[in-house]
Amino acid sequence: MMIRTEELNLVTEWDKTFPKSEKIEHSKVTFANRYGITLAADMYIPKDIDGKLPAIAVSGPFGAVKEQCSGLYAQTMAERGFLTIAFDPSFTGESGGNVRYMASPDINTEDFMAAVDFLSLNEKVDPERIGIIGICGWGGMAVNTAALDTRIKATAAMTMYDMTRVNAKGYFDADDSEEKRYEAKKAMCAQRLEDLKNGEYKRAGGVVDPLPADAPFFVKDYFDYYKTDRGYHARSLNSNDGWNVIGCESFMNQPILKYSNEIRSAVLLVHGEKAHSCYFSKDAFADMIKDSKYADNKELMIIPDAVHTDLYDGGDKDYIPFDKLESFFNEYLK
């Protein structure tokens, strides 16, 4: 059987939200996941380094594209000696999938595994030294992938969201009741029929614009990244019309972190002290080490004063701990 890949139309010019480094070689690559969806990625290779390299696959945040923070992470880690790829998940950005703007805890975990497939078979990569970085909602996906993919030697989850928890329980668990979940599921089931009648999927809307004066801080935080020159990108869902209304329906009853305390490989969770989402990493770390035989290589790092999006691009004080990431991956991908 031949595994076929889709033909993708990839932008060739540099269209990132960050400047190109002169220390790396950049190219576009594609690879297929096990569902036959072709993923698009930017590959970053450090210049003037010989031999097989340790490699890292990067994705996120949830609703972002590889031209935003995942690309920044990938390029910066390539400057530090790793071969890296930043990829668009299925149904988003430049990646394939003929229904756009859908998300799936299963398919998106598979996206990370397909990235590991690609790196493992790359002639420039040492397949025994592969790690992953997930940002925001893809931080949770990365931890879920680490629980499933035994080839991964190290995982970093940055400013992590557990997308199954936030969909089922709401922000800060404020909607954690059977009644609230029932109403949410009922509304999505009704939307499914409306979409079929209309012949198209209704979009939920990205980050709110214009920003209401009484918007919560975390909404302002997202606006400051996705809706300004700091992080806006034309293909980013959060910068534009968002996911489909029913795009995250299956997250409602599929917890992605159930077996996190069985992860044998190294995991680093990094979160800003003042991030609205910090509880996700704190709780995920507690669950990861509870009754675990593999707690010694797990770590939670809290960045003083940083908010959620400060770990997207560094904010105004270079909050992303790239030195820590470099030492972490050097230790566990050695």
C-alpha positions as CSV (number, residue, x, y, z in Angstrom):
1,M,0.0,0.0,0.0
2,M,1.3,3.5,-0.9
3,I,0.7,6.3,1.5
4,R,-0.4,9.3,-0.5
5,T,-0.1,12.9,0.4
6,E,-2.1,15.9,-0.7
7,E,-0.8,18.6,-2.8
8,L,-0.5,21.8,-0.7
9,N,0.0,25.3,-1.9
10,L,2.8,26.6,0.3
11,V,3.9,30.2,0.6
12,T,7.6,30.5,-0.4
13,E,8.4,34.0,0.9
14,W,9.2,34.7,4.5
15,D,5.8,35.6,6.1
16,K,6.5,35.1,9.8
17,T,5.7,37.4,12.7
18,F,9.4,37.3,13.7
19,P,12.6,38.1,11.7
20,K,14.6,35.4,9.9
21,S,17.8,34.3,11.6
22,E,21.0,34.2,9.6
23,K,22.2,31.3,11.8
24,I,19.8,28.8,10.3
25,E,18.7,27.2,7.0
26,H,15.0,27.4,6.4
27,S,12.7,25.3,4.1
28,K,9.1,24.2,3.8
29,V,8.4,20.4,4.2
30,T,5.3,18.2,4.2
31,F,4.4,14.9,5.8
32,A,1.3,12.8,6.2
33,N,-0.4,11.6,9.4
34,R,-2.1,8.2,9.7
35,Y,-5.4,9.7,8.6
36,G,-4.0,10.7,5.3
37,I,-3.9,14.4,6.1
38,T,-0.8,16.2,4.8
39,L,0.8,18.6,7.2
40,A,2.8,21.6,6.3
41,A,5.9,22.6,8.4
42,D,8.8,25.0,8.4
43,M,12.1,23.2,9.0
44,Y,15.0,25.0,10.6
45,I,18.5,23.6,10.5
46,P,21.5,25.1,12.2
47,K,24.3,26.1,9.9
48,D,27.8,24.7,10.1
49,I,26.9,21.7,12.3
50,D,27.8,18.2,11.0
51,G,26.5,14.8,11.9
52,K,23.1,13.6,12.9
53,L,21.3,16.2,15.1
54,P,18.8,16.0,18.0
55,A,15.4,17.2,16.7
56,I,12.3,18.9,18.1
57,A,8.8,19.3,16.7
58,V,6.9,22.4,17.8
59,S,3.2,23.3,17.5
60,G,0.7,25.7,19.0
61,P,-1.0,27.7,20.4
62,F,-4.5,26.5,19.8
63,G,-5.8,28.5,16.9
64,A,-2.4,29.9,15.9
65,V,-0.2,29.0,12.9
66,K,3.4,28.1,12.5
67,E,4.3,31.6,11.3
68,Q,3.6,32.8,14.9
69,C,5.1,31.6,18.1
70,S,5.8,27.9,17.2
71,G,8.0,29.1,14.5
72,L,9.8,31.5,16.8
73,Y,10.5,28.6,19.2
74,A,11.6,26.3,16.4
75,Q,14.0,28.9,14.9
76,T,15.5,29.8,18.3
77,M,16.0,26.2,19.2
78,A,17.7,25.6,15.8
79,E,20.0,28.5,16.6
80,R,21.0,26.4,19.7
81,G,21.9,23.3,17.7
82,F,18.6,21.4,17.2
83,L,17.0,20.5,13.9
84,T,13.4,21.7,14.3
85,I,10.1,21.8,12.6
86,A,7.1,24.0,13.4
87,F,3.9,22.6,11.9
88,D,0.4,23.6,11.3
89,P,-2.1,21.0,12.7
90,S,-4.7,19.3,10.6
91,F,-7.4,21.5,9.1
92,T,-5.6,24.7,9.8
93,G,-3.0,27.0,8.3
94,E,-1.2,25.6,5.3
95,S,-1.9,22.0,6.3
96,G,-4.4,19.8,4.6
97,G,-7.8,18.4,5.5
98,N,-10.7,19.2,3.4
99,V,-13.0,20.4,6.2
100,R,-11.3,23.5,7.6
101,Y,-11.1,24.8,11.2
102,M,-11.9,21.5,13.0
103,A,-10.0,20.2,16.0
104,S,-9.8,16.7,17.5
105,P,-7.9,15.5,20.6
106,D,-7.2,12.3,18.6
107,I,-6.2,13.7,15.3
108,N,-4.2,16.5,16.8
109,T,-2.3,14.1,19.0
110,E,-1.6,12.1,15.8
111,D,-0.3,15.3,14.2
112,F,2.5,15.4,16.8
113,M,3.2,11.6,16.3
114,A,3.4,12.2,12.5
115,A,5.9,14.9,13.1
116,V,8.0,12.4,15.1
117,D,7.6,10.0,12.2
118,F,9.0,12.6,9.8
119,L,11.9,13.5,12.0
120,S,12.7,9.9,12.8
121,L,13.2,9.2,9.1
122,N,15.1,12.3,8.2
123,E,18.7,11.5,7.3
124,K,20.0,14.5,9.3
125,V,18.3,13.5,12.5
126,D,19.3,11.0,15.2
127,P,16.0,9.1,15.8
128,E,17.0,8.4,19.4
129,R,17.1,12.1,20.2
130,I,13.7,13.5,19.4
131,G,11.6,15.9,21.6
132,I,8.5,18.0,21.2
133,I,7.4,21.4,22.3
134,G,3.7,22.3,22.6
135,I,2.4,25.8,23.3
136,C,-0.9,26.7,24.9
137,G,-3.5,24.2,23.8
138,W,-0.9,22.2,22.0
139,G,1.0,22.0,25.4
140,G,-1.8,19.6,26.5
141,M,-1.6,17.8,23.2
142,A,2.2,17.4,23.6
143,V,1.8,15.9,27.1
144,N,-0.9,13.6,25.7
145,T,1.5,12.6,22.9
146,A,4.3,11.9,25.3
147,A,2.0,9.5,27.1
148,L,1.4,7.6,23.8
149,D,4.6,7.9,21.8
150,T,7.6,6.0,23.4
151,R,10.0,7.5,20.8
152,I,9.8,10.9,22.4
153,K,12.6,11.5,24.9
154,A,11.7,14.9,26.2
155,T,8.6,17.1,26.1
156,A,8.2,20.8,27.0
157,A,4.7,22.3,27.5
158,M,4.6,26.0,27.5
159,T,1.8,28.1,29.0
160,M,-0.3,24.9,28.7
161,Y,-4.0,24.6,28.2
162,D,-5.9,21.4,28.8
163,M,-8.4,21.8,26.0
164,T,-10.6,19.0,27.1
165,R,-10.9,20.5,30.6
166,V,-11.7,24.0,29.4
167,N,-14.3,22.8,26.9
168,A,-16.0,20.5,29.4
169,K,-15.8,22.8,32.5
170,G,-15.3,26.3,31.1
171,Y,-12.6,28.9,32.1
172,F,-11.5,28.4,35.7
173,D,-14.0,25.4,35.9
174,A,-16.8,27.9,36.2
175,D,-19.2,25.7,34.1
176,D,-18.3,22.4,35.8
177,S,-21.8,20.9,36.1
178,E,-23.9,18.4,34.2
179,E,-26.5,21.0,33.4
180,K,-24.0,23.4,31.8
181,R,-22.4,20.6,29.8
182,Y,-25.8,19.4,28.6
183,E,-26.7,22.8,27.4
184,A,-23.4,23.2,25.6
185,K,-23.8,19.8,23.9
186,K,-27.4,20.5,23.0
187,A,-26.4,23.8,21.3
188,M,-23.6,22.1,19.3
189,C,-26.0,19.3,18.2
190,A,-28.4,22.0,17.0
191,Q,-25.6,23.8,15.2
192,R,-24.6,20.6,13.3
193,L,-28.1,20.6,11.6
194,E,-27.9,24.3,10.9
195,D,-24.6,23.9,9.2
196,L,-25.9,21.0,7.1
197,K,-28.9,23.0,6.0
198,N,-26.7,26.0,5.2
199,G,-24.1,24.0,3.4
200,E,-21.2,25.5,5.4
201,Y,-19.8,25.4,8.9
202,K,-20.5,28.5,11.0
203,R,-17.3,30.0,12.5
204,A,-17.2,30.8,16.2
205,G,-15.2,34.0,15.8
206,G,-11.6,34.5,16.8
207,V,-10.3,36.9,19.5
208,V,-13.0,39.5,20.1
209,D,-12.5,42.7,18.0
210,P,-13.1,45.5,18.9
211,L,-12.1,44.9,22.4
212,P,-14.9,45.7,24.9
213,A,-14.0,48.1,27.7
214,D,-15.0,45.5,30.3
215,A,-13.2,42.5,28.7
216,P,-11.5,40.2,31.3
217,F,-7.8,40.5,31.5
218,F,-7.1,37.3,29.7
219,V,-9.2,38.5,26.7
220,K,-7.1,41.7,26.6
221,D,-4.0,39.5,26.8
222,Y,-5.1,37.5,23.7
223,F,-6.1,40.7,21.8
224,D,-2.7,42.3,22.5
225,Y,-1.1,39.3,20.7
226,Y,-3.4,38.1,18.0
227,K,-5.0,41.4,16.9
228,T,-2.0,43.7,16.8
229,D,1.2,43.8,14.8
230,R,2.8,41.9,17.6
231,G,1.3,38.6,16.5
232,Y,-1.4,39.0,13.9
233,H,-1.2,36.6,10.9
234,A,-3.7,36.3,8.1
235,R,-4.0,32.5,8.4
236,S,-4.3,32.4,12.2
237,L,-7.7,31.3,13.4
238,N,-7.5,33.4,16.5
239,S,-6.5,36.5,14.5
240,N,-9.5,36.1,12.3
241,D,-12.8,34.1,12.3
242,G,-11.9,31.4,14.8
243,W,-12.7,27.7,14.8
244,N,-16.0,26.3,13.6
245,V,-18.7,26.5,16.3
246,I,-18.7,22.7,16.4
247,G,-14.9,22.5,15.8
248,C,-14.1,21.4,19.4
249,E,-17.2,19.3,20.1
250,S,-15.4,16.0,20.8
251,F,-13.2,17.6,23.5
252,M,-16.3,17.7,25.7
253,N,-15.9,14.1,26.9
254,Q,-12.3,13.0,26.1
255,P,-9.8,13.9,28.8
256,I,-6.4,14.0,27.1
257,L,-4.2,13.8,30.2
258,K,-5.6,10.6,31.8
259,Y,-2.3,8.6,31.7
260,S,0.2,11.4,32.2
261,N,1.5,9.8,35.4
262,E,2.7,6.9,33.2
263,I,5.0,9.0,31.0
264,R,8.5,7.6,31.4
265,S,10.3,10.3,29.4
266,A,11.2,13.8,30.7
267,V,8.5,16.5,30.8
268,L,9.0,20.2,31.6
269,L,5.9,22.4,32.2
270,V,6.6,26.1,32.0
271,H,4.0,28.7,32.9
272,G,3.8,32.4,33.8
273,E,3.1,33.2,37.4
274,K,0.4,35.8,36.5
275,A,-1.1,33.8,33.6
276,H,-4.9,33.2,33.9
277,S,-4.1,29.7,32.7
278,C,-1.5,28.8,35.3
279,Y,-3.8,26.4,37.0
280,F,-3.7,24.1,34.1
281,S,0.1,23.4,34.4
282,K,0.0,23.3,38.2
283,D,-2.8,20.7,38.2
284,A,-1.3,18.8,35.3
285,F,2.0,18.6,37.1
286,A,0.4,17.3,40.3
287,D,-1.5,14.6,38.4
288,M,1.7,13.7,36.4
289,I,3.8,12.9,39.5
290,K,1.0,11.5,41.7
291,D,1.6,7.7,42.2
292,S,4.1,7.8,39.4
293,K,7.3,5.7,39.2
294,Y,8.7,8.3,36.8
295,A,8.5,11.5,38.7
296,D,12.2,12.3,38.9
297,N,12.4,13.7,35.4
298,K,9.3,15.8,35.6
299,E,9.5,19.6,36.4
300,L,7.2,22.6,36.8
301,M,8.9,26.0,36.1
302,I,6.9,29.1,37.0
303,I,8.1,32.4,35.4
304,P,7.7,35.3,37.8
305,D,5.4,38.1,36.7
306,A,4.7,36.6,33.2
307,V,1.2,36.4,31.8
308,H,-0.1,33.8,29.3
309,T,1.0,35.4,26.0
310,D,4.4,36.4,27.4
311,L,5.4,32.8,26.7
312,Y,4.2,33.2,23.1
313,D,6.9,35.6,22.0
314,G,8.7,36.7,25.2
315,G,6.5,39.7,25.9
316,D,8.4,42.9,26.8
317,K,11.0,41.2,29.0
318,D,12.1,38.1,27.1
319,Y,10.1,35.8,29.4
320,I,10.6,32.6,27.3
321,P,13.3,30.6,29.2
322,F,15.3,29.5,26.1
323,D,18.4,28.8,28.2
324,K,16.3,26.4,30.3
325,L,14.8,24.8,27.2
326,E,18.3,24.3,25.7
327,S,19.7,22.7,28.9
328,F,16.6,20.5,29.3
329,F,16.7,19.1,25.8
330,N,20.5,18.8,25.8
331,E,20.2,16.7,29.0
332,Y,17.5,14.4,27.8
333,L,18.4,14.2,24.1
334,K,22.0,13.6,24.7
